[in-house]
């Protein structure tokens, strides 16, 4: 597509149009009680031969005097064109007094011409089609000559973003589609022109700028080959550029794995979360992960059905926990899972297994006592030998029995002989410090096993608008929190674990755990607790003896941990996410990609989500350790992540919560909060957010703000027990909130 013939602005028939206007509308009028004025509306039509043709019509318009938005060059006013009274329009006036009438017509010419390019771009079937808004010129003739002129276009609700400009600037969120469109115009014009200054709401664009090779036409913003050079200096190709087969510019392999996904990569992403899988095979991770899972690809497809309600997910987890307790049963070989039809395409392109691939531990310090592996043993080996206080032998990999499927008959498991596993080559041992704990002076009685109650959020109707503070528990400052039906456990900035009675609502005791702040805490099992801190340690605690049973020394501060079955995920200041096998405490994966510290990690099915100070959310494939995509849009630290059903919820220091649809990988809503978001908890009925001093509750379906409560202390963590919510803050207390059941 070549550039159109740039003609002079329309003047022909202007006098006759004005005469006709004076006949039809001799003076300004009032329509429906709203003052209006007369205008000549100019519209541009570009035919297939790229010949521009200006058309004019006679209209009445109403323009609000006060602008609703201001930019560096224009002010935006609400405009009503009474020839199309149901349409919401924006009138744009230049703030530069030297702006000529011609420049308004040039802007319309560029935007209309770009809409033709958008049609060509959309014919290539990109993941996201784009649209340039139709634009007009209004001459307001009820004023003394020269008549005021303004541009007009449809009003689009949403967050207005500038993606790039005419001098090489690229937005920090660097969305793929806008950049790919600029690249597309450059390549498909045979380097004769370049469309930049892409801005607007979502993929509805406005106010573009066109550079041409000869620097002629399209206004003063046309920088010619200088503009080409500035774009080529800053543009980095992305998956959409690759999908459209554009010639690479500043390409990097890592960049091609981020942002909007073409269809093939999106299918792989859907397979990883179980979308399109056989519903009878969908469910939570239903077997224990072992080294073979990461080395040779066994179990690569472990989908989770995110369409299930929270109650069903809880039942699945209960079955897994029950099966883990059947220690007396002999090991059973799990049935080989057959791929569903929806997974076939992605499996054909999957990388071949590499049996010799071993995890590295470059970021972990050396152990206190270096283990001595025995070469070529027939038994399965792990690179690190972990000795417990009872001098127990390393546990062999015990796959959890597959969850019983209702419509399939039971099959007798087949026992196979263990196969030799090739020894790791030059494997660096992991620093796992295990020490024998002395007998406690005052051991606590073992609590009877409690059966976890089903989550009532899927069974009841809650009145969250009337959430009230029912108690305040004094005792300890809380940075993080976890618990069960009997106890709450919090981590404080002085390194202590606080233990609280969840039923009696009182503080019980403290444990001196770390020498610096405890930043994350999580229950491993009924009697085991995991903590992570700014002292670089991850520790496992026996809740009966209140003593450490295992320690992991990381290379830097540990900001977050997340437990999924027998896997532990850690996010650290060294910009990495590590995956640990908690039976051997071997680091089986180190995920590199973020440019700043990791602040939050969560997982669902075969996916790991990580949020960072670099304002990015990366989505990783658990088995391969590769980045599937990243979610962009936050303009501050991504402090908290929460996966629920088909959605990922992210809270950021930019004072927003973003909701990501895992089926489409799109952000479907941005919730504005009162302050920086430090903590999130999501149920079927409500989104609970700790936003500065405020506890905010939003409806999960329509995102309505149900409650905003000033707690008078900055909330750092949240934990829910049925219809009670516990908030920890900088103050030395826990606040307890509750609401009524409307059933």
C-alpha positions as CSV (number, residue, x, y, z in Angstrom):
1,X,0.0,0.0,0.0
2,X,1.4,3.4,-1.0
3,X,0.7,6.7,0.5
4,X,-2.3,8.7,-0.7
5,X,-2.0,11.9,-2.8
6,X,-2.0,14.6,-0.2
7,X,-4.3,17.3,-1.3
8,X,-5.0,20.8,0.0
9,X,-7.6,21.2,2.7
10,X,-11.2,21.5,1.4
11,X,-12.2,25.0,0.4
12,X,-14.3,24.3,-2.7
13,X,-18.0,24.8,-2.1
14,X,-17.4,26.1,1.5
15,X,-19.1,29.4,0.6
16,X,-22.1,27.6,-0.9
17,X,-22.2,25.3,2.2
18,X,-22.3,28.3,4.5
19,X,-25.1,29.9,2.4
20,X,-27.1,26.7,2.6
21,X,-26.5,26.5,6.3
22,X,-27.7,30.1,6.8
23,X,-30.9,29.2,5.0
24,X,-31.6,26.1,7.2
25,X,-30.3,27.3,10.5
26,X,-30.2,31.1,10.5
27,X,-29.1,31.3,14.2
28,X,-27.9,29.1,17.0
29,X,-30.7,27.1,18.5
30,X,-31.6,25.1,21.6
31,X,-32.4,21.4,21.3
32,X,-33.9,19.5,24.2
33,X,-32.9,22.4,26.5
34,X,-29.3,22.2,25.4
35,X,-27.6,25.1,23.7
36,X,-26.2,24.3,20.3
37,X,-24.4,26.0,17.5
38,X,-24.0,25.6,13.8
39,X,-21.1,23.8,12.2
40,X,-19.8,22.5,8.9
41,X,-18.8,18.8,9.4
42,X,-16.0,17.6,7.1
43,X,-15.5,13.9,6.5
44,X,-12.8,12.2,4.4
45,X,-13.3,9.2,2.2
46,X,-10.3,7.3,0.8
47,X,-11.2,4.9,-2.0
48,X,-9.3,1.8,-3.0
49,X,-7.1,3.8,-5.3
50,X,-6.1,5.9,-2.2
51,X,-7.6,9.1,-3.7
52,X,-8.9,11.3,-0.9
53,X,-12.4,12.8,-1.2
54,X,-13.8,15.3,1.2
55,X,-17.5,15.5,2.0
56,X,-19.3,18.1,4.1
57,X,-22.7,18.3,5.8
58,X,-24.6,20.9,7.8
59,X,-25.1,20.0,11.5
60,X,-25.7,21.5,14.9
61,X,-23.4,20.7,17.7
62,X,-23.2,21.2,21.5
63,X,-19.7,21.4,23.1
64,X,-19.0,21.6,26.8
65,X,-16.9,24.6,27.6
66,X,-14.8,22.8,30.3
67,X,-12.5,20.0,29.0
68,X,-12.7,16.6,30.7
69,X,-9.1,15.9,29.8
70,X,-5.9,17.8,28.8
71,X,-2.8,16.8,27.0
72,X,0.4,18.6,26.0
73,X,-1.1,19.6,22.6
74,X,-4.9,19.4,22.9
75,X,-7.8,19.7,25.2
76,X,-10.7,17.2,25.0
77,X,-14.3,18.3,25.4
78,X,-17.6,16.4,25.3
79,X,-19.3,17.0,22.0
80,X,-22.8,16.1,20.8
81,X,-23.5,16.1,17.1
82,X,-27.3,16.4,16.7
83,X,-27.2,14.6,13.4
84,X,-26.3,11.5,15.3
85,X,-27.7,12.3,18.8
86,X,-27.1,8.8,20.3
87,X,-23.3,8.9,19.7
88,X,-20.9,10.1,22.2
89,X,-18.1,12.2,20.6
90,X,-15.0,14.0,21.7
91,X,-14.1,17.5,20.4
92,X,-10.3,18.2,20.3
93,X,-9.0,21.7,20.3
94,X,-5.3,22.6,19.9
95,X,-3.7,24.4,22.8
96,X,-1.2,26.0,20.4
97,X,-2.5,29.3,19.2
98,X,-0.3,29.0,16.0
99,X,-2.1,25.8,14.9
100,X,-3.7,26.4,11.5
101,X,-6.9,25.2,10.1
102,X,-5.0,23.0,7.7
103,X,-3.5,20.9,10.5
104,X,-6.9,19.6,11.6
105,X,-7.5,18.3,8.1
106,X,-4.1,16.8,8.0
107,X,-4.8,14.9,11.3
108,X,-8.0,13.5,9.8
109,X,-6.2,12.5,6.6
110,X,-3.6,10.6,8.6
111,X,-6.1,8.8,10.8
112,X,-8.3,7.8,7.9
113,X,-5.3,6.6,5.9
114,X,-4.1,4.6,9.0
115,X,-7.5,2.9,9.1
116,X,-6.9,1.5,5.7
117,X,-3.6,0.1,6.9
118,X,-5.4,-1.4,9.9
119,X,-7.7,-3.2,7.5
120,X,-4.6,-4.7,5.7
121,X,-3.1,-5.6,9.1
122,X,-6.3,-7.4,10.2
123,X,-6.4,-9.4,7.0
124,X,-3.1,-11.0,8.2
125,X,-5.2,-12.5,11.1
126,X,-3.1,-11.2,14.1
127,X,-4.1,-12.4,17.6
128,X,-5.8,-9.0,18.2
129,X,-7.4,-6.9,15.4
130,X,-7.0,-3.1,15.6
131,X,-9.2,-0.2,14.7
132,X,-8.5,3.5,14.1
133,X,-11.4,5.6,15.1
134,X,-13.3,7.6,12.4
135,X,-12.5,11.3,12.7
136,X,-14.0,14.5,11.5
137,X,-13.4,18.3,11.3
138,X,-16.0,20.7,12.7
139,X,-15.9,24.4,11.7
140,X,-17.9,26.4,14.2
141,X,-19.4,29.3,12.1
142,X,-21.4,31.0,14.8
143,X,-18.2,32.9,15.8
144,X,-16.4,35.8,14.1
145,X,-14.0,34.7,11.3
146,X,-11.7,33.0,11.3
147,X,-14.0,30.3,12.4
148,X,-12.9,28.1,15.3
149,X,-12.1,24.5,14.2
150,X,-12.0,21.3,16.2
151,X,-11.4,17.6,15.5
152,X,-14.1,15.1,16.4
153,X,-14.2,11.4,17.0
154,X,-16.1,8.8,19.0
155,X,-15.6,8.7,22.7
156,X,-14.3,5.3,24.0
157,X,-14.4,4.5,27.7
158,X,-11.4,2.9,29.3
159,X,-7.8,3.6,30.2
160,X,-6.1,5.8,27.5
161,X,-2.6,4.6,26.8
162,X,0.2,5.9,24.6
163,X,2.2,2.9,23.3
164,X,4.9,4.7,21.3
165,X,5.6,8.1,19.7
166,X,7.2,9.6,16.6
167,X,10.7,9.9,18.2
168,X,11.4,6.3,19.3
169,X,9.6,6.3,22.7
170,X,8.1,2.9,23.7
171,X,5.8,2.6,26.7
172,X,7.1,0.7,29.8
173,X,4.3,-1.9,29.4
174,X,5.4,-2.5,25.8
175,X,2.3,-4.2,24.5
176,X,2.9,-6.5,21.5
177,X,0.1,-5.5,19.1
178,X,0.8,-1.7,18.8
179,X,4.5,-2.3,18.3
180,X,3.9,-5.1,15.7
181,X,1.5,-2.8,13.8
182,X,4.2,-0.1,13.5
183,X,6.7,-2.7,12.3
184,X,4.0,-4.1,9.9
185,X,3.5,-0.7,8.2
186,X,7.3,-0.3,7.8
187,X,7.8,-3.8,6.2
188,X,4.7,-3.9,4.0
189,X,5.3,-0.4,2.6
190,X,8.8,-1.6,1.5
191,X,10.3,0.9,4.0
192,X,8.6,3.8,2.4
193,X,6.5,4.8,5.4
194,X,6.1,4.1,9.1
195,X,3.0,4.5,11.3
196,X,3.8,5.5,14.9
197,X,2.4,7.5,17.8
198,X,0.0,4.6,18.5
199,X,-2.3,5.5,21.3
200,X,-5.9,5.0,22.5
201,X,-8.1,2.7,24.6
202,X,-7.3,-1.0,24.2
203,X,-6.8,-1.5,20.5
204,X,-9.0,1.4,19.4
205,X,-6.3,3.9,18.2
206,X,-6.3,7.6,17.5
207,X,-4.0,10.5,16.7
208,X,-1.3,8.6,14.8
209,X,1.7,10.0,13.1
210,X,3.1,8.9,9.7
211,X,6.8,9.1,8.7
212,X,7.6,9.0,5.0
213,X,11.0,8.3,3.4
214,X,11.0,11.7,1.7
215,X,9.7,13.5,4.8
216,X,6.9,15.1,2.8
217,X,3.3,15.4,3.8
218,X,1.5,14.4,7.0
219,X,2.4,17.5,9.0
220,X,5.3,18.7,11.0
221,X,5.5,15.4,13.0
222,X,6.8,13.6,9.8
223,X,10.5,13.2,10.7
224,X,11.3,11.2,7.6
225,X,14.2,8.8,7.8
226,X,15.2,10.2,11.1
227,X,11.9,8.9,12.4
228,X,12.6,5.5,10.8
229,X,16.0,5.4,12.6
230,X,14.5,6.3,16.0
231,X,11.9,3.5,15.7
232,X,14.5,0.9,14.6
233,X,16.7,1.8,17.6
234,X,14.1,1.1,20.2
235,X,11.8,-1.6,18.6
236,X,12.2,-5.1,19.8
237,X,10.3,-7.8,17.9
238,X,7.7,-9.8,19.8
239,X,5.5,-12.9,19.2
240,X,3.1,-11.0,17.0
241,X,6.0,-9.7,14.7
242,X,7.2,-13.3,14.5
243,X,3.6,-14.6,13.8
244,X,3.2,-12.1,10.9
245,X,6.7,-13.2,9.6
246,X,8.1,-9.7,9.7
247,X,11.8,-9.2,9.3
248,X,13.4,-9.3,12.8
249,X,14.4,-6.0,14.3
250,X,16.3,-6.1,17.6
251,X,15.0,-9.5,18.2
252,X,15.7,-11.5,21.3
253,X,14.5,-15.0,22.1
254,X,13.2,-14.0,25.5
255,X,11.2,-11.2,24.0
256,X,9.4,-13.5,21.7
257,X,7.9,-15.4,24.7
258,X,6.0,-12.4,26.2
259,X,2.7,-10.6,25.9
260,X,-0.1,-11.3,23.4
261,X,0.2,-14.9,22.1
262,X,-0.4,-16.1,18.6
263,X,-2.8,-19.0,18.2
264,X,-0.2,-21.8,18.4
265,X,1.3,-20.6,21.7
266,X,-2.2,-19.8,23.1
267,X,-3.1,-23.5,22.5
268,X,-0.1,-24.6,24.5
269,X,-1.1,-22.2,27.2
270,X,-4.7,-23.6,27.3
271,X,-3.4,-27.2,27.5
272,X,-1.3,-26.3,30.5
273,X,-4.3,-25.1,32.5
274,X,-6.6,-27.9,31.1
275,X,-8.9,-25.7,28.9
276,X,-10.3,-28.0,26.3
277,X,-9.2,-31.1,28.0
278,X,-11.4,-34.1,28.7
279,X,-13.5,-33.0,31.7
280,X,-13.2,-36.5,33.3
281,X,-9.5,-36.2,33.3
282,X,-9.4,-32.6,34.5
283,X,-8.7,-31.9,38.1
284,X,-5.9,-30.8,40.5
285,X,-2.4,-32.2,40.3
286,X,-3.1,-35.8,41.1
287,X,0.3,-37.3,41.6
288,X,3.6,-36.5,43.4
289,X,6.1,-34.7,41.2
290,X,9.6,-36.3,41.1
291,X,12.8,-35.7,39.3
292,X,11.7,-37.7,36.2
293,X,8.8,-35.2,35.8
294,X,11.4,-32.5,35.1
295,X,14.0,-34.6,33.4
296,X,12.2,-36.6,30.8
297,X,8.8,-35.0,30.5
298,X,6.7,-37.7,32.2
299,X,3.5,-36.1,33.5
300,X,3.9,-33.1,31.2
301,X,0.2,-32.8,30.9
302,X,-1.3,-32.4,34.3
303,X,-4.3,-30.1,33.6
304,X,-6.5,-28.5,36.2
305,X,-10.1,-27.6,35.4
306,X,-10.4,-24.0,36.4
307,X,-14.1,-24.1,35.6
308,X,-14.8,-26.1,38.8
309,X,-16.1,-24.2,41.7
310,X,-14.1,-23.8,44.9
311,X,-16.0,-26.6,46.6
312,X,-15.0,-29.1,44.0
313,X,-11.3,-28.0,44.1
314,X,-11.4,-28.4,47.9
315,X,-12.7,-32.0,47.5
316,X,-10.0,-32.8,45.1
317,X,-7.3,-31.5,47.5
318,X,-8.9,-33.5,50.3
319,X,-8.6,-36.7,48.3
320,X,-4.9,-35.9,47.6
321,X,-4.2,-35.3,51.3
322,X,-6.0,-38.5,52.3
323,X,-4.0,-40.5,49.8
324,X,-0.7,-39.1,51.0
325,X,-1.4,-40.5,54.4
326,X,-1.7,-44.1,53.2
327,X,2.0,-44.7,53.9
328,X,1.5,-48.4,54.6
329,X,0.5,-49.1,51.0
330,X,3.2,-50.4,48.7
331,X,4.3,-48.1,45.9
332,X,2.0,-48.3,42.9
333,X,2.7,-47.5,39.3
334,X,0.4,-44.8,38.1
335,X,-1.5,-45.4,34.9
336,X,0.0,-43.8,31.8
337,X,-2.2,-40.9,31.0
338,X,-3.4,-40.6,27.4
339,X,-3.4,-37.1,25.9
340,X,-6.8,-35.6,25.1
341,X,-7.5,-34.5,21.5
342,X,-7.1,-30.8,22.5
343,X,-3.5,-31.5,23.6
344,X,-2.3,-33.3,20.4
345,X,-1.1,-30.2,18.5
346,X,1.0,-28.9,21.4
347,X,2.5,-32.3,22.1
348,X,3.6,-32.7,18.5
349,X,5.7,-29.6,18.9
350,X,6.9,-30.3,22.4
351,X,10.7,-30.5,22.9
352,X,12.1,-34.0,23.0
353,X,13.0,-35.3,26.5
354,X,16.5,-34.8,27.7
355,X,17.3,-37.5,30.1
356,X,20.7,-36.0,31.1
357,X,19.3,-32.6,31.9
358,X,20.0,-31.7,35.5
359,X,19.0,-28.8,37.6
360,X,21.6,-26.3,38.6
361,X,22.1,-24.6,42.0
362,X,24.5,-21.7,41.1
363,X,22.7,-19.3,43.4
364,X,22.8,-21.6,46.5
365,X,25.6,-21.8,48.9
366,X,27.6,-25.0,49.6
367,X,26.4,-27.4,52.3
368,X,27.9,-27.8,55.7
369,X,28.8,-31.5,55.0
370,X,29.3,-32.3,51.3
371,X,27.3,-35.5,50.4
372,X,29.2,-38.4,48.8
373,X,27.0,-39.9,46.0
374,X,27.7,-43.6,45.1
375,X,28.2,-44.0,41.4
376,X,26.0,-46.3,39.3
377,X,23.7,-47.6,42.0
378,X,20.7,-49.6,40.8
379,X,18.5,-47.6,43.1
380,X,17.1,-44.2,42.2
381,X,19.5,-41.4,43.5
382,X,19.1,-37.8,44.3
383,X,22.0,-35.4,44.3
384,X,21.6,-34.5,48.0
385,X,21.2,-36.7,51.0
386,X,19.0,-35.2,53.7
387,X,19.3,-36.6,57.2
388,X,16.5,-36.0,59.6
389,X,16.9,-35.9,63.4
390,X,15.9,-39.6,63.4
391,X,18.6,-40.4,60.8
392,X,16.0,-41.6,58.3
393,X,16.9,-42.8,54.9
394,X,16.1,-40.6,51.8
395,X,12.5,-41.2,50.8
396,X,12.0,-42.8,47.4
397,X,9.7,-41.1,45.0
398,X,6.1,-42.2,45.8
399,X,3.6,-41.2,43.2
400,X,0.2,-40.4,44.7
401,X,-2.5,-42.8,43.5
402,X,-4.7,-41.2,40.7
403,X,-8.0,-39.7,41.9
404,X,-10.8,-42.2,41.3
405,X,-12.8,-41.2,38.3
406,X,-16.5,-42.0,38.6
407,X,-17.1,-43.3,35.1
408,X,-14.1,-45.5,34.8
409,X,-13.6,-49.0,36.4
410,X,-10.7,-49.5,38.7
411,X,-7.6,-51.1,37.3
412,X,-5.1,-53.2,39.1
413,X,-1.8,-51.3,39.4
414,X,1.3,-52.9,37.8
415,X,4.5,-53.0,39.9
416,X,7.7,-52.4,38.0
417,X,11.3,-52.8,39.0
418,X,13.3,-49.5,39.6
419,X,15.4,-48.5,36.7
420,X,19.0,-47.2,37.0
421,X,19.2,-43.4,36.6
422,X,22.3,-41.8,35.1
423,X,24.3,-39.9,37.7
424,X,24.4,-36.1,37.4
425,X,27.4,-34.7,35.7
426,X,29.4,-32.2,37.9
427,X,26.3,-31.5,39.9
428,X,26.7,-28.9,42.6
429,X,25.0,-30.0,45.9
430,X,22.3,-27.9,47.4
431,X,22.9,-26.3,50.8
432,X,20.3,-28.0,53.0
433,X,21.2,-27.6,56.7
434,X,19.4,-30.2,58.8
435,X,20.0,-30.2,62.5
436,X,18.9,-32.3,65.4
437,X,16.6,-30.4,67.7
438,X,17.1,-30.8,71.5
439,X,14.0,-31.9,73.5
440,X,11.8,-28.9,74.2
441,X,11.5,-27.9,77.8
442,X,7.7,-27.7,77.6
443,X,6.4,-29.9,74.7
444,X,2.9,-29.3,73.7
445,X,0.3,-32.1,73.4
446,X,-0.3,-33.3,69.9
447,X,-3.5,-31.9,68.6
448,X,-6.1,-34.4,67.3
449,X,-6.4,-34.6,63.6
450,X,-9.0,-32.3,62.3
451,X,-11.1,-32.9,59.2
452,X,-11.1,-29.7,57.2
453,X,-14.5,-28.3,56.6
454,X,-15.7,-27.6,53.1
455,X,-15.5,-23.9,52.1
456,X,-18.9,-22.3,52.7
457,X,-18.3,-19.5,50.2
458,X,-19.8,-21.8,47.4
459,X,-22.7,-22.9,49.6
460,X,-23.9,-19.7,51.3
461,X,-24.9,-16.2,50.3
462,X,-22.9,-13.6,52.2
463,X,-23.8,-10.0,53.1
464,X,-20.4,-8.6,52.4
465,X,-21.6,-5.0,52.3
466,X,-22.1,-5.2,56.1
467,X,-18.7,-6.6,57.0
468,X,-17.8,-5.5,60.6
469,X,-14.8,-5.7,62.9
470,X,-15.8,-8.3,65.6
471,X,-12.5,-8.5,67.5
472,X,-8.9,-7.3,67.7
473,X,-6.3,-9.8,69.0
474,X,-3.3,-8.2,70.6
475,X,0.1,-9.9,70.6
476,X,2.4,-9.5,67.6
477,X,2.9,-7.5,64.4
478,X,2.1,-9.5,61.3
479,X,3.8,-9.5,57.9
480,X,2.2,-12.7,56.6
481,X,-0.4,-15.2,57.8
482,X,-1.7,-18.8,57.3
483,X,-3.7,-21.2,59.4
484,X,-6.2,-24.0,59.7
485,X,-9.5,-24.6,61.7
486,X,-7.7,-24.5,65.0
487,X,-4.7,-22.3,64.8
488,X,-3.4,-19.2,63.0
489,X,0.3,-18.6,62.3
490,X,1.8,-15.2,61.5
491,X,5.3,-14.0,60.7
492,X,6.5,-10.7,62.1
493,X,9.2,-8.1,61.2
494,X,11.3,-9.1,64.2
495,X,11.6,-12.8,63.0
496,X,9.0,-14.4,65.3
497,X,6.2,-16.8,64.5
498,X,3.0,-15.8,66.3
499,X,0.6,-18.7,67.2
500,X,-3.1,-17.8,67.7
501,X,-6.2,-19.7,68.7
502,X,-8.5,-19.5,65.7
503,X,-11.6,-20.5,67.7
504,X,-11.1,-18.7,71.0
505,X,-9.6,-15.7,69.1
506,X,-6.6,-15.2,71.4
507,X,-2.8,-15.0,71.1
508,X,-1.1,-18.2,72.5
509,X,2.7,-17.9,72.1
510,X,5.6,-16.8,69.9
511,X,8.6,-18.8,68.4
512,X,11.9,-17.1,67.7
513,X,12.3,-18.3,64.1
514,X,14.5,-15.9,62.0
515,X,17.0,-13.2,62.7
516,X,15.2,-10.9,60.2
517,X,11.7,-10.3,59.0
518,X,9.6,-13.3,58.2
519,X,8.1,-12.5,54.7
520,X,6.1,-15.6,53.9
521,X,4.5,-18.4,55.8
522,X,2.6,-21.5,54.7
523,X,1.3,-24.8,56.1
524,X,3.0,-27.9,54.6
525,X,0.9,-30.4,56.4
526,X,-1.1,-30.8,59.6
527,X,2.0,-30.6,61.9
528,X,4.6,-28.9,59.6
529,X,5.0,-25.2,58.9
530,X,7.2,-23.4,56.3
531,X,8.6,-19.9,56.8
532,X,10.8,-17.8,54.7
533,X,12.6,-14.6,55.6
534,X,14.9,-11.7,54.8
535,X,17.8,-13.7,56.4
536,X,17.8,-15.8,53.2
537,X,16.5,-18.9,55.0
538,X,13.6,-21.2,54.3
539,X,12.7,-23.3,57.4
540,X,10.5,-26.2,58.1
541,X,9.0,-26.4,61.6
542,X,7.5,-29.2,63.6
543,X,4.5,-27.6,65.3
544,X,4.4,-30.3,68.0
545,X,8.0,-29.6,69.2
546,X,8.2,-26.0,67.8
547,X,11.6,-26.8,66.5
548,X,13.3,-26.6,63.1
549,X,13.6,-29.9,61.2
550,X,15.1,-28.6,57.9
551,X,16.6,-25.4,56.5
552,X,17.4,-24.2,53.1
553,X,19.9,-21.3,52.6
554,X,19.1,-19.2,49.6
555,X,21.4,-16.7,47.9
556,X,19.3,-13.7,48.8
557,X,16.2,-12.5,50.7
558,X,13.3,-14.9,50.3
559,X,10.1,-12.8,49.7
560,X,7.5,-15.4,49.0
561,X,6.9,-19.2,49.1
562,X,4.0,-21.3,47.7
563,X,3.4,-25.0,48.3
564,X,1.7,-27.3,45.7
565,X,1.6,-30.9,46.7
566,X,5.3,-32.0,47.3
567,X,6.7,-28.9,45.5
568,X,7.9,-25.7,47.1
569,X,8.2,-22.5,45.1
570,X,10.4,-19.7,46.4
571,X,10.7,-16.1,45.0
572,X,13.8,-14.1,46.0
573,X,15.6,-10.8,45.6
574,X,18.0,-12.4,43.2
575,X,15.2,-12.2,40.5
576,X,14.7,-16.0,40.4
577,X,11.9,-18.5,41.2
578,X,13.1,-21.9,42.4
579,X,11.2,-25.1,42.4
580,X,12.1,-27.5,45.3
581,X,11.2,-31.2,45.8
582,X,10.2,-31.2,49.5
583,X,10.9,-34.9,49.9
584,X,14.6,-34.5,49.1
585,X,14.8,-30.7,49.3
586,X,16.5,-30.7,45.9
587,X,16.2,-27.7,43.7
588,X,14.7,-29.1,40.5
589,X,14.2,-25.9,38.6
590,X,15.6,-22.3,38.6
591,X,13.4,-19.9,36.6
592,X,15.2,-16.9,35.3
593,X,13.5,-14.0,33.4
594,X,12.5,-11.2,35.7
595,X,14.7,-8.1,35.9
596,X,13.9,-7.2,39.6
597,X,13.0,-9.0,42.8
598,X,10.2,-11.5,43.0
599,X,7.4,-10.5,45.3
600,X,4.7,-13.1,44.8
601,X,4.4,-16.7,43.5
602,X,1.4,-18.9,43.0
603,X,0.6,-22.0,41.0
604,X,-2.3,-23.8,39.4
605,X,-2.1,-27.1,37.5
606,X,1.0,-27.0,35.3
607,X,1.4,-23.2,35.5
608,X,3.5,-21.1,37.8
609,X,2.8,-17.3,38.1
610,X,5.4,-14.9,39.4
611,X,5.0,-11.2,40.2
612,X,7.9,-8.9,40.5
613,X,9.2,-5.4,41.2
614,X,9.7,-5.1,37.4
615,X,5.9,-4.6,37.1
616,X,5.6,-7.9,35.2
617,X,3.7,-11.2,35.8
618,X,5.4,-14.2,34.1
619,X,3.6,-17.4,33.4
620,X,5.9,-20.5,33.4
621,X,5.4,-24.0,32.3
622,X,6.2,-26.1,35.3
623,X,7.7,-29.1,33.5
624,X,9.8,-27.2,31.0
625,X,10.6,-24.1,33.1
626,X,9.9,-21.9,30.0
627,X,8.0,-18.7,29.9
628,X,4.6,-19.1,28.2
629,X,3.7,-15.5,28.3
630,X,3.7,-12.4,30.6
631,X,0.9,-10.2,31.7
632,X,1.6,-6.5,31.3
633,X,-0.2,-3.5,32.5
634,X,0.7,-2.8,36.1
635,X,2.7,0.4,36.7
636,X,4.0,-0.5,40.1
637,X,5.4,-3.5,42.0
638,X,3.3,-6.6,41.6
639,X,2.9,-7.5,45.3
640,X,0.3,-10.2,45.4
641,X,-1.2,-12.9,43.2
642,X,-4.2,-15.1,43.7
643,X,-5.5,-17.8,41.3
644,X,-9.3,-18.6,41.4
645,X,-11.3,-20.5,38.9
646,X,-10.4,-19.3,35.4
647,X,-8.8,-16.1,36.5
648,X,-5.6,-14.7,38.0
649,X,-6.0,-11.7,40.3
650,X,-2.9,-9.4,40.7
651,X,-2.5,-6.6,43.2
652,X,0.1,-3.9,42.7
653,X,1.6,-0.8,44.3
654,X,0.0,1.1,41.4
655,X,-3.2,1.0,43.5
656,X,-5.0,-1.4,41.2
657,X,-6.2,-5.0,41.1
658,X,-6.1,-6.6,37.6
659,X,-8.2,-9.6,36.6
660,X,-6.7,-11.8,34.0
661,X,-8.8,-14.3,32.0
662,X,-6.6,-17.5,31.7
663,X,-8.6,-18.7,28.7
664,X,-7.7,-15.6,26.6
665,X,-4.6,-14.3,28.5
666,X,-6.3,-10.9,28.5
667,X,-6.8,-8.4,31.3
668,X,-10.6,-8.2,31.5
669,X,-10.9,-5.7,34.3
670,X,-8.9,-3.2,36.3
671,X,-10.2,-2.4,39.8
672,X,-9.1,0.9,41.3
673,X,-8.3,0.8,45.0
674,X,-7.7,3.4,47.7
675,X,-4.0,2.7,48.1
676,X,-1.2,0.3,47.3
677,X,-2.5,-3.3,47.3
678,X,-0.4,-5.6,49.6
679,X,-2.7,-8.6,49.9
680,X,-5.5,-10.4,48.1
681,X,-8.0,-13.2,48.9
682,X,-10.7,-14.3,46.4
683,X,-13.8,-16.4,46.8
684,X,-16.8,-17.0,44.7
685,X,-18.6,-14.1,46.3
686,X,-15.9,-11.5,47.1
687,X,-12.5,-10.1,46.3
688,X,-10.8,-9.1,49.6
689,X,-8.0,-6.6,49.3
690,X,-5.6,-5.0,51.8
691,X,-5.1,-1.5,50.3
692,X,-3.0,0.7,52.6
693,X,-5.1,1.3,55.7
694,X,-8.3,0.1,53.9
695,X,-9.9,-3.3,53.7
696,X,-11.8,-3.2,50.4
697,X,-14.3,-5.9,49.3
698,X,-15.4,-6.2,45.7
699,X,-18.1,-8.4,44.0
700,X,-16.4,-11.3,42.2
701,X,-18.9,-11.2,39.3
702,X,-19.3,-7.5,38.5
703,X,-16.4,-6.0,40.5
704,X,-18.8,-3.7,42.4
705,X,-17.2,-2.1,45.5
706,X,-19.1,-3.7,48.3
707,X,-17.2,-2.2,51.3
708,X,-14.3,0.1,52.0
709,X,-13.3,0.1,55.7
710,X,-10.6,2.2,57.2
711,X,-8.7,-0.1,59.6
712,X,-6.3,2.7,60.7
713,X,-3.2,0.6,60.1
714,X,-1.6,-0.5,56.9
715,X,-2.8,-4.1,56.0
716,X,0.0,-6.4,55.1
717,X,-1.7,-9.9,55.0
718,X,-5.1,-11.6,54.8
719,X,-6.4,-15.0,55.7
720,X,-10.0,-16.3,55.7
721,X,-11.6,-19.0,57.9
722,X,-15.2,-19.6,56.5
723,X,-17.1,-16.3,57.2
724,X,-14.2,-14.8,59.2
725,X,-11.4,-12.7,57.8
726,X,-8.2,-12.0,59.6
727,X,-6.0,-9.0,58.7
728,X,-2.4,-8.5,59.9
729,X,-0.9,-5.0,59.9
730,X,2.0,-2.9,61.1
731,X,0.2,-2.7,64.4
732,X,0.8,-5.4,67.0
733,X,-2.5,-7.1,66.5
734,X,-4.8,-9.2,64.3
735,X,-8.2,-7.8,63.4
736,X,-11.1,-10.2,62.9
737,X,-13.9,-9.3,60.5
738,X,-17.1,-11.1,59.9
739,X,-20.4,-10.9,57.9
740,X,-23.8,-12.6,58.0
741,X,-25.2,-15.4,55.9
742,X,-28.3,-14.4,53.9
743,X,-29.5,-17.9,53.3
